[in-house]
Amino acid sequence: DKQDPSSGFLAAPIVVNPVINFFPETVQGDIIEEMINKFNPKLSPSNKELIIATILKESKAINIDPLLITCVIAAESSFRPKAVSPCEARGLMQITSCVSRIMKISNPFDIQQNIYAGARYLQDLYRQFDQFELILAAYNAGPTRVARLGRVPRITETINYIQRVSRFYQKTQT
């Protein structure tokens, strides 16, 4: 596994290979809150607190950097719990009906269920693919397509998505 021994969290390698830092939970919470305020400043304080607490809880439960989960949410929904994509992906982490069934959640608009499903889906993709870019490509374009190609698909949306999440993630590290 790609693991930072000092934290126990799976680290997300980035193309430009910045140093992966794992911050204390209070610092992570502050970074998550800053991102929420940037992307969705009108989000209610109670939803903001629930999102932060759930990201920290789920990341700890599955051993994935909470800031990676946060960056995926920023790219997927801009922290809008009721977001729906043109292909019917729903909620903060844009959970599809297929992922909802696999992860056994009943309401993808429920903040806790959505982050639970999205974080575990990321964890599954982490196990399946060896590279950060492939994990993000699979989250965006689907794991079957990425596995079949063995590379990032030449889909503009997917390429832009990988760059966007990577840029957000790099900014959390500084």
ABEGO torsion letter per residue (X at the ends): XBBBAAAGBBBBBBAAGBBBBBBBAAAAAAAAAAAAAAABAABBAAAAAAAAAAAAAAAAAAGBBAAAAAAAAAAAAGGBAABBBAAGBBEAAGBBAAAAAAAGBABAABAAAAAAAAAAAAAAAAAABABAAAAAAAAAAEAAAAAAAGBBBBBAAAAAAAAAAAAAAAAAAX
